[in-house]
């Protein structure tokens, strides 16, 4: 399994505790963003150190500090059962991650991710273009089984501002 976009490693740790073989992939690079998402390099280095302390006890976890398009070169095609995409949420990056990391998942495996919603380029919030990219991918490749995980009736419910999504690779 691979998680793209690890932050502090808390979500990755849940899978490590379950005994799954994990790749924790994140560049931990500083970036300028809208609002609370702006992170300088010192903050990213702190997060990387925190992640190492969290995940180093797990021998079933490999931390890869690299951009996702570089890290994918270390993973064989169709070798993963599950990938969770939670990296850069801009249109270009979510599209790249979805197309390229789907190739790493074997047939019958799950491609999944976080933040299935849309804040466009004119938003005062961070840009998040996950839902239109996922929807276009599923439609283009005629994938019949997109699931969005919500507590409420739909992804627009107030309690479900950051729902996860998943489909099974055909």
ABEGO torsion letter per residue (X at the ends): XBBBGAEAGAAAAAAAAAGBBBBBBBAGBBBBBBEAABBBAAAAAAAAAAAAAAAAABAABBBBBBBAAAAAAABBBGABABBBBABBABAAAAAAAAAAAAAABBBGBBBBBBGBBBBBAABABBBBAAAAAAAAAAAAAGBABBBBBBABABAABAAAABBBBBBBBX
